[in-house]
Amino acid sequence: MNPLATTDNLATNPTLAVLGFKRQIVYHLHFWSFIAVSPLVMVQWQKDNVLLALLLVLFCLNAVAVIALLRFRGTYFLQGRLFPTLAVVCAVYSTMINGHAGLYWAYPAAAAVFFLLPLKEATASNIVFVVSMSVVSFITFPEADFWRITFSLGLTCLFVMIFAWLVGRLQVELTRLATTDPLTGCLNRSQLADILNGQIQMRERYERVSSLILLDLDYFKMINDRWGHLAGDKVLQELTQRINRRLRESDRLFRIGGEEFMLVLPETRQKDADKVARELLTSISAHPFIEGIQITASASVAEVGKGETWSVWLNRADQALYEAKARGRNQVVSAARRPHGQPPENTENKALANDL
């Protein structure tokens, strides 16, 4: 993936969109740092500050490596660990030999660290940075300057840390809102392709088979018509709770339609998934929902086949769900295995159409 691709191309996957923004930040911080620092190499060399010039060369080489690998391979060189190390060393040493002229670079370096490293690592790095700068300032400058530098740099780090923490929380919350169904808390379609593709890769690489279950409530429209949409929403919420009680931590539950759900069961054969589906149908029909609403559901089970795409896999499950509805509902139908090389039928949500 190109780290500089526009986020429009990643809009269908919020997680990838966030990753794309992060990589753009990393790219631009290293790019503009290189532009700002590279001329200083010659300046320090002409002043006979050879060691500082060499440290700045290392800083620029690290920036070039990060930019090139992000641009052409989509990887983050050393996960940005060199930037804070070199920035701290260069700023501290430059302050020692150049006085205030070196001190000015400490502030942008401290701020940049919070955008390049995880929050805990960035905080630890900047604590070391502020302490080091305080020691150098105490030795190099008058006492009044020492206190000004220590408090101004410390407050700068504190303010940027709070900002980075709030942005991180906002990012997590926005990702959660974008990837889950607000009514039930289930995953939504934005994550569907990635998770199914992940299970397919496990099947192709390691022969670790997964299965999925499609579950659709029978005659759900009648509930909305008779008891109202609020009651229908509460039924869906309680249904989600009943399903989650049966799932493992590694399983994934999606709401992919009004009353249609999909369960992804990693490392589960079709016969075991069939058993899970039957238990779920029993738990749904055996106990009434809110206001004594009695309801049943139909389900289909499909094990991922070798060489299948996620859409073919899901299509087989969808056809089996359509068959469960056609047979009279309140039952489980296992999807037929598709012979290798046979093209899939072009059916779209027949089960939902049949349930109207």
C-alpha positions as CSV (number, residue, x, y, z in Angstrom):
1,M,0.0,0.0,0.0
2,N,1.3,3.4,-0.9
3,P,1.6,5.4,2.3
4,L,0.8,8.6,0.4
5,A,-2.4,7.3,-1.2
6,T,-5.4,9.5,-0.7
7,T,-7.7,8.5,2.1
8,D,-10.6,8.3,-0.3
9,N,-9.1,5.0,-1.5
10,L,-9.1,3.7,2.0
11,A,-12.5,5.0,3.1
12,T,-14.1,1.6,3.0
13,N,-11.8,0.4,5.8
14,P,-11.5,2.8,8.7
15,T,-8.5,1.0,10.2
16,L,-6.5,1.3,7.0
17,A,-7.6,5.0,6.7
18,V,-6.1,5.7,10.2
19,L,-2.9,3.8,9.2
20,G,-2.7,5.9,6.0
21,F,-3.0,9.1,8.0
22,K,-0.3,8.0,10.4
23,R,2.1,7.1,7.6
24,Q,1.5,10.4,5.9
25,I,2.4,12.2,9.2
26,V,5.6,10.1,9.5
27,Y,6.5,10.8,5.9
28,H,6.0,14.5,6.1
29,L,7.8,15.0,9.4
30,H,10.8,13.2,8.1
31,F,10.7,15.0,4.8
32,W,10.5,18.5,6.2
33,S,13.0,17.6,9.0
34,F,15.4,16.6,6.2
35,I,14.8,19.8,4.4
36,A,15.5,21.9,7.5
37,V,18.5,19.9,8.9
38,S,20.5,19.1,5.8
39,P,21.8,22.7,5.2
40,L,23.0,22.6,8.8
41,V,25.5,19.9,8.0
42,M,27.6,22.3,6.0
43,V,27.2,25.1,8.5
44,Q,28.5,22.9,11.4
45,W,31.3,21.5,9.2
46,Q,32.5,25.0,8.3
47,K,32.5,25.9,12.0
48,D,34.7,22.8,12.6
49,N,32.0,21.1,14.6
50,V,32.8,17.8,12.9
51,L,31.1,15.5,15.4
52,L,27.8,17.5,15.3
53,A,28.0,17.6,11.4
54,L,28.4,13.8,11.4
55,L,25.4,13.4,13.8
56,L,23.3,15.6,11.5
57,V,24.4,13.4,8.5
58,L,23.1,10.3,10.4
59,F,19.9,12.2,11.1
60,C,19.5,13.0,7.4
61,L,20.3,9.5,6.3
62,N,17.7,8.1,8.7
63,A,15.2,10.5,7.3
64,V,16.0,9.5,3.7
65,A,15.7,5.8,4.7
66,V,12.3,6.3,6.3
67,I,11.0,8.3,3.3
68,A,12.3,5.8,0.7
69,L,11.0,2.7,2.5
70,L,7.6,4.3,3.1
71,R,7.4,5.5,-0.5
72,F,8.5,2.3,-2.2
73,R,7.9,-0.6,0.2
74,G,5.3,0.7,2.6
75,T,7.4,-0.2,5.6
76,Y,8.4,2.1,8.5
77,F,12.2,1.9,9.0
78,L,13.0,0.8,12.6
79,Q,9.5,2.0,13.5
80,G,10.9,5.6,14.0
81,R,13.2,4.7,16.9
82,L,16.2,6.5,15.4
83,F,14.5,9.9,15.1
84,P,14.1,10.6,18.8
85,T,17.5,9.2,19.6
86,L,19.3,11.3,17.0
87,A,17.2,14.4,17.7
88,V,18.0,14.3,21.5
89,V,21.7,13.7,20.9
90,C,21.9,16.4,18.3
91,A,19.9,19.0,20.2
92,V,21.8,18.4,23.5
93,Y,25.2,18.4,21.9
94,S,24.4,21.5,19.7
95,T,23.3,23.4,22.9
96,M,26.5,22.4,24.6
97,I,28.7,23.9,21.8
98,N,26.5,26.5,20.2
99,G,24.5,27.8,23.1
100,H,21.1,29.3,22.4
101,A,21.5,28.6,18.6
102,G,21.3,24.9,19.4
103,L,18.6,25.2,22.0
104,Y,16.0,26.4,19.6
105,W,16.0,23.0,17.8
106,A,15.0,21.2,21.0
107,Y,11.3,22.4,20.9
108,P,10.3,21.1,17.4
109,A,12.2,17.9,18.1
110,A,10.4,17.3,21.4
111,A,7.0,17.9,19.7
112,A,7.8,15.6,16.7
113,V,8.6,12.7,18.9
114,F,4.9,12.4,20.1
115,F,3.8,12.0,16.4
116,L,6.4,9.3,15.6
117,L,6.3,7.0,18.6
118,P,3.6,5.4,20.8
119,L,2.6,7.7,23.6
120,K,4.4,5.8,26.4
121,E,7.7,5.6,24.4
122,A,7.4,9.2,23.4
123,T,6.8,10.3,27.0
124,A,9.8,8.3,28.3
125,S,12.0,9.7,25.4
126,N,11.0,13.3,26.2
127,I,11.6,12.9,29.9
128,V,15.1,11.9,29.1
129,F,15.3,14.8,26.7
130,V,14.1,17.4,29.2
131,V,16.4,16.1,31.9
132,S,19.4,16.1,29.5
133,M,18.6,19.6,28.3
134,S,18.2,20.8,31.9
135,V,21.6,19.5,32.9
136,V,23.3,21.1,29.8
137,S,21.4,24.4,30.5
138,F,22.5,24.4,34.1
139,I,26.1,24.0,33.0
140,T,26.0,26.4,30.0
141,F,23.6,29.2,30.9
142,P,22.9,31.5,33.8
143,E,20.6,30.2,36.5
144,A,17.7,32.4,35.3
145,D,18.0,30.9,31.7
146,F,18.3,27.4,33.2
147,W,14.9,27.7,34.9
148,R,13.3,29.3,31.8
149,I,14.6,26.6,29.5
150,T,13.6,23.8,31.9
151,F,10.0,25.0,32.4
152,S,9.4,26.1,28.9
153,L,10.6,22.8,27.4
154,G,8.9,20.8,30.0
155,L,5.6,22.6,29.5
156,T,5.9,22.2,25.7
157,C,6.3,18.4,26.1
158,L,3.4,18.3,28.5
159,F,1.0,20.2,26.2
160,V,2.0,18.1,23.2
161,M,1.6,14.9,25.2
162,I,-1.9,15.9,26.3
163,F,-2.8,16.7,22.7
164,A,-1.3,13.4,21.4
165,W,-3.2,11.5,24.1
166,L,-6.5,13.2,23.2
167,V,-6.0,12.6,19.5
168,G,-5.2,8.9,20.2
169,R,-8.4,8.5,22.2
170,L,-10.4,10.3,19.5
171,Q,-8.9,8.0,16.9
172,V,-9.8,4.9,18.8
173,E,-13.4,6.1,19.4
174,L,-13.9,7.2,15.7
175,T,-12.6,3.8,14.5
176,R,-15.0,2.0,16.9
177,L,-17.9,4.1,15.6
178,A,-16.9,3.5,12.0
179,T,-16.5,-0.3,12.4
180,T,-19.4,-1.3,14.6
181,D,-23.2,-1.3,14.4
182,P,-24.5,1.4,16.7
183,L,-27.6,-0.6,17.7
184,T,-26.0,-3.9,18.6
185,G,-22.3,-3.3,18.9
186,C,-21.6,-5.9,16.3
187,L,-19.0,-5.4,13.6
188,N,-20.3,-3.8,10.4
189,R,-19.5,-4.4,6.7
190,S,-16.5,-2.2,6.7
191,Q,-14.4,-5.0,8.4
192,L,-16.0,-7.9,6.5
193,A,-13.7,-8.3,3.6
194,D,-10.5,-7.9,5.6
195,I,-11.5,-10.5,8.2
196,L,-12.8,-13.0,5.6
197,N,-9.6,-12.5,3.6
198,G,-7.5,-13.1,6.7
199,Q,-9.3,-16.5,7.3
200,I,-8.7,-17.4,3.6
201,Q,-5.0,-16.7,3.9
202,M,-4.8,-18.9,7.0
203,R,-6.5,-21.6,4.9
204,E,-4.1,-21.2,2.0
205,R,-0.9,-20.9,3.9
206,Y,-1.4,-23.2,7.0
207,E,-4.4,-25.4,6.1
208,R,-6.3,-23.9,9.1
209,V,-9.9,-24.1,8.1
210,S,-12.6,-21.6,9.1
211,S,-16.3,-21.5,8.7
212,L,-19.0,-18.8,8.7
213,I,-22.6,-18.9,9.8
214,L,-25.3,-16.7,8.3
215,L,-28.3,-16.2,10.7
216,D,-31.5,-14.5,9.7
217,L,-34.5,-13.9,11.9
218,D,-37.8,-15.4,10.5
219,Y,-40.7,-13.0,9.8
220,F,-38.9,-10.1,11.6
221,K,-41.0,-7.6,9.7
222,M,-44.1,-8.8,11.5
223,I,-42.5,-7.9,14.9
224,N,-41.9,-4.3,13.7
225,D,-45.4,-4.1,12.4
226,R,-47.1,-5.6,15.5
227,W,-45.0,-4.3,18.4
228,G,-43.2,-1.4,16.8
229,H,-39.6,-0.7,15.8
230,L,-38.5,0.0,19.3
231,A,-39.4,-3.5,20.3
232,G,-37.7,-4.8,17.2
233,D,-34.5,-3.0,18.2
234,K,-34.6,-4.5,21.6
235,V,-35.1,-8.0,20.1
236,L,-31.9,-7.4,18.0
237,Q,-30.0,-6.3,21.0
238,E,-31.0,-9.3,23.1
239,L,-30.3,-11.6,20.1
240,T,-26.8,-10.2,20.0
241,Q,-26.3,-10.9,23.7
242,R,-27.5,-14.5,23.3
243,I,-25.1,-15.0,20.3
244,N,-22.1,-13.5,22.1
245,R,-22.6,-15.8,25.1
246,R,-22.0,-18.8,22.8
247,L,-19.0,-17.3,20.9
248,R,-15.3,-17.7,21.7
249,E,-13.0,-14.7,22.0
250,S,-11.5,-15.4,18.5
251,D,-14.9,-15.5,16.8
252,R,-16.4,-12.4,15.1
253,L,-20.0,-11.3,14.9
254,F,-21.3,-9.0,12.2
255,R,-24.6,-7.4,11.5
256,I,-24.8,-7.3,7.7
257,G,-28.5,-6.5,7.3
258,G,-31.6,-5.5,9.2
259,E,-32.0,-8.8,10.9
260,E,-29.2,-10.8,9.3
261,F,-26.0,-11.6,11.1
262,M,-22.8,-13.3,10.2
263,L,-20.5,-15.2,12.5
264,V,-16.9,-16.0,11.5
265,L,-15.5,-19.0,13.3
266,P,-11.7,-19.4,12.9
267,E,-10.3,-22.9,12.9
268,T,-13.7,-24.5,12.8
269,R,-14.8,-27.3,10.5
270,Q,-18.2,-27.2,8.9
271,K,-19.7,-29.9,11.1
272,D,-18.6,-28.1,14.2
273,A,-20.0,-24.8,12.9
274,D,-23.3,-26.6,12.1
275,K,-23.5,-27.7,15.7
276,V,-22.9,-24.1,16.9
277,A,-25.6,-22.9,14.5
278,R,-28.2,-25.4,15.8
279,E,-27.4,-24.4,19.4
280,L,-28.0,-20.8,18.5
281,L,-31.3,-21.5,16.8
282,T,-32.4,-23.4,19.9
283,S,-31.4,-20.6,22.2
284,I,-33.4,-18.2,20.0
285,S,-36.6,-20.2,19.8
286,A,-36.6,-21.8,23.3
287,H,-37.0,-18.5,25.3
288,P,-39.2,-15.6,24.4
289,F,-37.7,-12.1,23.9
290,I,-39.0,-8.8,25.3
291,E,-42.7,-8.6,25.8
292,G,-43.0,-12.3,25.3
293,I,-42.1,-12.1,21.6
294,Q,-41.5,-15.6,20.3
295,I,-39.3,-15.8,17.3
296,T,-37.3,-18.3,15.3
297,A,-34.3,-18.0,12.9
298,S,-32.8,-19.7,9.9
299,A,-29.1,-20.3,9.4
300,S,-26.6,-21.5,6.9
301,V,-23.1,-22.8,7.4
302,A,-20.2,-22.7,5.0
303,E,-16.6,-23.8,5.4
304,V,-14.0,-21.9,3.3
305,G,-12.9,-23.9,0.3
306,K,-9.5,-24.0,-1.2
307,G,-8.9,-21.3,-3.8
308,E,-12.1,-19.4,-2.9
309,T,-12.4,-15.6,-2.7
310,W,-14.4,-14.2,0.2
311,S,-17.3,-13.2,-2.0
312,V,-17.6,-16.8,-3.3
313,W,-17.4,-18.2,0.2
314,L,-20.1,-15.7,1.4
315,N,-22.2,-16.4,-1.7
316,R,-22.3,-20.2,-1.0
317,A,-23.5,-19.4,2.5
318,D,-26.1,-17.0,1.2
319,Q,-27.5,-19.7,-1.2
320,A,-27.7,-22.1,1.7
321,L,-29.6,-19.6,3.8
322,Y,-32.0,-19.1,0.9
323,E,-32.6,-22.9,0.9
324,A,-33.2,-22.9,4.7
325,K,-35.9,-20.3,4.1
326,A,-37.4,-22.2,1.2
327,R,-37.6,-25.4,3.3
328,G,-39.8,-23.8,5.9
329,R,-37.4,-21.7,8.1
330,N,-36.2,-22.4,11.7
331,Q,-33.5,-24.8,10.5
332,V,-29.8,-25.0,9.5
333,V,-28.6,-25.8,6.0
334,S,-24.9,-26.5,5.3
335,A,-23.6,-25.1,2.1
336,A,-22.6,-27.5,-0.7
337,R,-18.9,-27.5,-1.4
338,R,-18.1,-25.9,-4.7
339,P,-16.0,-28.1,-7.0
340,H,-12.6,-26.6,-7.8
341,G,-12.8,-24.3,-10.9
342,Q,-16.6,-24.1,-11.0
343,P,-17.8,-20.5,-11.2
344,P,-20.2,-19.3,-8.5
345,E,-23.9,-18.5,-9.2
346,N,-24.8,-14.9,-9.3
347,T,-27.3,-14.5,-6.4
348,E,-27.6,-11.5,-4.2
349,N,-29.4,-11.6,-0.8
350,K,-32.1,-14.1,-1.9
351,A,-32.7,-15.0,1.7
352,L,-33.6,-11.4,2.6
353,A,-35.9,-11.1,-0.4
354,N,-37.7,-14.3,0.5
355,D,-38.3,-13.0,4.0
356,L,-40.3,-10.0,3.0
